[in-house]
Amino acid sequence: MSDSRLDALTSWRAEWKGLRVAVLGLSVTGFSVADTLAELGADVAVYSESADPEYERLLPVIGVRSWVGALSPVPGDLQAFTPDVVIASPGFSPAHAVIMWARDAGIPVWGDIELAWRVRDKVVRSDGTPADWVLITGTNGKTTTTRLTAAMLVEGGLRAAPVGNIGTPVLDAVRDPAGFDVLVVELSSHQLWYLGLQTGRDPLSPHASVCLNLADDHLEWHGSSAAYRDAKAHVYDNTRVACVYNKSDAATREMVEDAEVVEGARAIGFDLGVPGPSDLGVVDGILVDRAFLEDRRTSALELTTVADLAGQGLAAPHIVANILAASALARSLDVTPAAIRDALRGFRLDPHRIEVIEVIDGVTWVDDSKATNPHAAASSLAAYPGAVWVVGGVLKGVDISDLVAAGGGTAKAAIVIGLDRAPVVSAFSRHAPAVPVFEVDADETEEVMARVVELAAGIARDGDVVLLAPAAASFDQFTSYADRGRRFAAAVREQMGRGAGDEHDADPADGPSHADPG
């Protein structure tokens, strides 16, 4: 197919019929892509190394064929299909055989985000325009900030939805017949890498965007720190109104400085210090906006106070930073400070994000299983200095030495779990030799957390905290970070005679293998 025809596919009402599309992956994202394209009349084939049985059953119902099996080497069936475009689920890395084959063959490769942008006008607002998009990424804090932003927008009277890497595919929201004023799109580094491949005359152009922070993560997927950073930087491409960045993280400021944006877009900084005239920050325990008001050089608008946030468990420094970032995004869409305050009063953190499980005999047990990389775990350790630290799992190619050197020395003890125990134990030996280290070498998933809690209970005393902040992915011993957190909580309650809880939340995952959010 000619590039000109693909360039013309920038509307739901464009001529998609007959377009041959190979969709890679059959989980939440892959199915949303296949379902959308089938509705548009494209000729769709799904190729996946594994498949959700329900999605696999539904594909022939919607007129889509599938091929499930090894994708390396590239199956002859896929080559014979000769797709006009390949649309990949986020789990497929740049080095995957199918991605390399498609790019070498000159076949355009999209992610689900590009497709969603191209068909975003299926449902429009009363003025005839599609929903605005707000993009959110960062090594840590994406989901919390996405939920915060959406809650603020809704409180401000806008129809808004948190979508993307948070679990609801953007394509599902685009096709929702009720429509939205704003889509708050959480993007992983994987999705942003695919977004960086976009071509054509209608590139994604968000109303506002933010990269919350940057630290090494998913290096096994991207291949290097530089490639990971470059993927994250795409969040700012073509931003129209507000590029929000973290003043305490030079990498995010440099991304904004280097970004190609729409003329007139403003750089808006945030951190926990006193804000400048185009920033949000904290003054004497008050979160303030000095960016979105006329007299910003001499005045500020109060958003909330740290004391109010503390009453809801939202006063940890990294959570306050997320609140400031979300407030900047909401203020760029004219949400009032009063609406932001009201939204925060009703907001609760996700499970497994610095979640207090129990306080038993003076010992506080905290589940931060969602801390799947060193940067996230550093925030947890800062919030709970002196904790008994449960750490380890799959390190995803990241060196944990800097985290142990910077924060591990404050721990009362370390309990090391997971596949990659050796580098963690070695890091403590080199950088925090005074910290007692205990290894859990249980092979069975059911045994891991029982042993962790048994060890921690023998170490912790009245006033101590036991902190699960693994700094690593969970898929060596658990099905997800949520499964890891649930098993930790259940083991705490069982050990202490409280009885395990009955929470049953699930994690979105896609692509050829599961991946912790990035």
N, C-alpha and C positions, 0 to 999 in steps of 0.2 A: 504494500500500500504506500502511496506517495506521502511524503511529509506534509504536503498541503492539506490532504484530507484529515490527517490526525490533528493538524493545527486548527482545523475548522470545528473540531469536536469540543466546543467550549460552552455547551448548553445542553440541558436535558432534552430540548427540542431539536438538537442537531441530528444528523443522519448516522445513527449508530448501527442501524440494521446491517447485518452481514459482516460486521467487523469481527475478525478472528482473534480471540483473546485467550491466552493461556494464563490461568490463575494458579499461582503457586501457594499451596497450603490450604488445609480444610479444617479450620477451627473457626473461631468467632469472626475474625477479620476476613479470612478467605471466603467464608460463606456469604458475608455481606457483599463482597465484591461480585461473586457469581450471581447472587440473587438480583443485584442491581442491573448487571449487564444483561441478564436474561429478560428482565422487564424492559430494557431498552431495545431488545431484539438482536443483540449481538450473538455470534456463534462462539459459544464458551466451552472450554474444556478445563477441568481442574486437575492438577497434578500435585500429589502430596505423598510424603514418606509415611505418614500415618493419617488417620481420619477419625473425627468424631463420628460414631455410628449414626447418630440422629441426622447430622448434616449429610452424611453419605446416603442415607435413605431418602432424604428430601431432594437431592440433586436431580434425579430423573423426573421427579414430579414437576420441577420448574423447567425441564427441558435442557439440562446441563449434563454432559457426560463426565466421567471421572476416571482417573488412573491412579492407583495407590500402590506404591512400592518404592524401591531404591531409585533415587534421582541422580546418582553418580555412579557410573557415567550417565550422560543425558540419555533418557529412553528414546528408542527409535520412534515410538508413538508420538512423542512431543516434536521431534524433528520433522516427522512426516506431516504434522498438523500445520506447519509453517505459519505460526501466529503473526499477525500484524503488530501486536504489542503483547508484552508480558507484564502482568501485574502481580507483584510478589507480596506475600505476607511478611511482617517485620522480622520474623525469625531467620529469614534467608540472608546470610551474610554476603558481602561483596565477593568473597572467595568461594562461594558455593558454585558447584559445577554448572548448574543451570543458569545462574546469573552471568557467569563468565562466558558461557556459550552464547547467550542472547546478545551480550554487548559485543562480543567478537563478530557475531553475524550481522551486526548493525540493526538489531531489532530493538525498538524503544522499550525501556524498562520503567514502569511506574510503580509507585506504592498506592495504597488505598487512599491516601490523603490527596494525591493529585487527581485521582478519579473523582473524589468527592467535591473538590473545588470546581472541576469542569462541569459537574451537573448540579451545582448548588442552587440553581434557579428553579428547581422542580416546584418548590413552594416559595412564594415571595410574600413580602410584607405589604401593607396597605398602599404603600407608595410605589409598589411594583419592583422593588429591589430585593435581592436575597439577604439573608441574615449576615450581619457582620461576624467576622471571626476574630477571636483573641487567642493567641498561641502561647503556650507555657511549656518550658523545658527547664532542665537543670539536672545535675547529678542527683540531687536530693530535694525533697519537698514538693515535687511536681503535683502529686495527687492532692495533698493538703491544700496547696495554693489554688489548684483548679476548682476544688469543691468550695473553698472560701470565695473565690471570685464569682462563681455561679450563684452562690447564696446571696452575695451582696447585690448582684444585678437583679435577681428576683425580688429581693426586698425593695429595690429601687423602682419596681414596677415594670421591669423588662421581662419578656419571655426568654429565658436562657436555659441552657443545658450543658452539663459537663460531659464531654465526649472524648473519644480517641483512646489513648493508652490507658485511660482510667477504667476502661471496660466496655463502654458502649461505642460501637463503631460509628465514625462520623457519617458514613453512608446511611445508617439507620436513622440518624437525626435529620439528614437532608431530605429523606423520603417521608418523614413524619407529616401526615396531612394537616396537623394543627399548625405547623410552622413555628419558627423562632425569630426573635429579634437579634439574638447573639448566640453563637456557639463558642463555648470555652473549650479549646482543644488542647488536651495534654498530649505532648509529643515525646516519644523516646528518641534516643540518638539513632536508633535503627530507622525509624520513620523519617527522621530528618535527613539521613543519608540518601534515602530514596527521593526525598523532596529536592535535594540538591541536584538530581539528575533531570529535573523537569525542563522541558523545552516548550516552545510554542509562543503564541502571541498573547496569552492570558495567564501569566504567572500568578501564583498565589500571592495575595496582597492583604495581609491582616490589618485590622483597625489598630491593634496594639499587640505587643509581644514582650516576652521576658525570658531571659536565661537566669535562673535564680543563683546558680553557683556552678563551679567546674572543678572536678577532681577526677583523677584516673578511674575509669570503670569500663567494663565491657571491652577491654583491650584485645581479648581473644576474638572478638567479632570484628572490630575495626582495624586491628593490626598494629596500631600505634597510638600514643597519646595525641599526636598532632592530628591524626585522622579523626579521632573521637572529638577533639576540639572543633575541627572544621565542620563536622556534622552538626554539632550543637549550634554553631554560629549561623546556620541557615535559618534559624528561627526569626532572625531580624530582617531577612530579605524582603524588600518591597513594603515594609511597614509604613502605614499612612499617617498615623497620629502620634503614637507614643512607643518609644523603645525603652523599656524599663530594665534597669541593670542594677547589680549589687555593687555599691561603692566599696565594700570590703573585699571584693574579689576582682582584682585587676583584669583577669581574663575576660570577664563579662563586659567591662568598660571598653576593652580593646575590640571586642566583637562589634559593639555599637559603633565605635569610631571607624571600623573597616567596612561596615555594612552599606550596601546600596539600598537606600530607602527612598520613599516618595518625598519630593521637596516639601518642606514644612514640618516633617515629622520631628518630634522633640525627644531628646534624651532625658529620661527621668530617673534619678538615682534614689536608692533606699539603703539604709543601714540602721544600726542601733544607736548611732550618734546624733548630734545636733544637725538638722538638715540645712542645706543651703537653699537658695531661692527656687531651684527647680527639683527639689528633693522631698522625700518623706523620711521621717526619722523620729527620734524620741528626745523629748526635753523634760527633764525633771519628772520622769515616770509617765509622761503623756505622749501618746502617739499622735503626731501632727503631720499635716499636709501643707507644704510650702510650694507646691508645684501647680495646683489647679485652682488658683484664685488670682484676681486681678492685681491685688496689692501684695504679691508674694515676696517683695524685697523687704517689707517691714512687718508683715503679718503672717499668721499661720492659722489653720483650721484644726480644731481638736477632733480626733477620730474616736479615741477611747483611751483608757489608762491601763498601765501594767497591772495595777491592783485589781481592776475589774476582770482582766484576763486571767489573773491568778485564781480567782474564784471559780473559774471554769476549767482549770487545768491547761490553760493556753499561754502561760507566761514563760515557758522555756525559751531561751534566747533564739533558737532557730525557728520556733513557731512564731514568735513575734516578728521575725524577719519575713516569714511567709505572709503574715497578716499585712505587713506594710506593702509587700509586692502586690498582693491581691487588691489592696485598697487603691494603689496607683492605677491598676488596670480598670477597676470599677470607676474611679474618678474620671478617667479618660472618656468614659461613656456617660458622664454627668450624673452619676449616682451621688446623692447627698451624704455628708458626714453622718447625719441622723440615721439614714438607711443603713450605712455601714455599721454603726453602733448596734442597731437592732438585729442585723444579721449575725453579728458576733455573739450576741446574747443567746441566740438559739443554736449556735454551732457546737458540734462535738467532733473530736478527732476520730479518724478511722480506727477500727480494731488493729492491734499489733503495732501501733505507733505510740511510743512511750505510754503504754496503757498499764495502769496500776491494777494488778490482778487481785492481790490481797495484801493486807497488813496483818501479820500474824506474830504474836509475841514480840511486837516492836520491830519486826523485820518487814520491809516493804519489797514486794516481789513485782518487778516491772518487765512487761513484755514489749520490747522494741524489735521484734523479729523482722520488721520491715526495713531495718538498718542493714541492707544487703551489700554495703560497700564501706570502706574505711571512712569516707567523708561523713556518711550518715552516723556511723558509730561514734565518730569524734564528737558530734553534737550531743549524742546521748551521754557520753562520758563527761562532757562539760556540764550537762544538766544534773548528773549524779556522781560527783567526785567521791572517790573512796569506796565505790561499789565493789561487790563481788561480781566480776565480769564474766559472763558466759559468751565465748567467742569462737568462731570457726565455721567451716563449711567448705564451699567451693569458692576459691579466691578470684576466679575469672581472669587470671593473668596479672592481677594487681599485687604489688609488693606491700605487705602490711607493716613493714618495719617502721615507716615514718609515724604511723598511728600509734604503735607500741611505744616508740621513743617519746612522742609528744604527750600522749594521754595515758598509756598503759601503766606508767610508773605510779600513777595516783591510785590505782586499783588496790583494794585490800587483798584480793587474790584473783587468779584467772583460772577458769575451768574451760578447757579447750576441747571442742567437739569437731566432728566432720572429717572429710576426706583429706583436706590439706592441713593436717595438724602439725606436721613437721616444720614448715616455715613459720608457723605461729609460735611454736615452742622455741625455735631458734631465735626469733626476734626478741622474745622475752629474755632469753639467756644473754643476748648481746646488749639490749637496750634498757631492760628493767630487771636486772638479776635479783633484786631484793624482793620482788613480788613472788609469792608462792604460786606455782603452776601445777594444775592437776589435769591429766588427760583422761578423757572418756573414750575408751576403745571399743565400746559396745557395737556389735555388728548389726543387731536387729533394731529397726526403727523404734519398736515398742519399748526397748530397753534404754535408749539414749537419755531421754529427759528424766526418767525415773532415777537414773544414776546421777545426772546433773543436780537434781533437787536434793538427793541424799547428800552429795558432797557439799552443796551450798548451805544446807541446813546445819551441817557440822562446822561451818566456818563463820556464818553470819551471827551477829549478836544484836541485842536491842539497839535500835537506832540505825542499823545498817540497811543497805539496799542490795538486793540481788538483781542484776540487770542483764537480761538477754538482749544483747546488741551484737549480733554475730559478725558484722563487717564482711559478710560472705553470702553467696547464694546458698539455697537450701536443698538443691535437687540431688545431692549425693545420698541423703538419708531421709528426705521428706518430699512430699509431692509439691510443696510450695512454701513460701514464707509463712502463709496463714496456717498451714498444717503444722509447721514447726512451732508457731506461737500457741496454737490450740493445745498441742501435746505438752508444751511447757506448762501452760495454765492448768491442764488436767493433772499433771504430775504434782504440781504445787498443792492443789486441793486434795488429791488423794493422799499425798505424804502427810498433810496436816489434818486429815480426817474431815475435809470439807465437802468432798464429792465433786467430781468433774462437772464443768458446765456443759451446755448443750448447744453451743453456737455452731452454725454450719455455713459460714460464708465461704465463697469460692473465689479463686483468682482467675482473671482472664489470661489466656496464653495463646500464642499462635505460632505458625511457622513449623519448621521441621523438628524443633525441640522447644521445650519451655524456656522462658528467659525472664529473670527478675527485671522489674521495670528499670529503665535507664534513660 
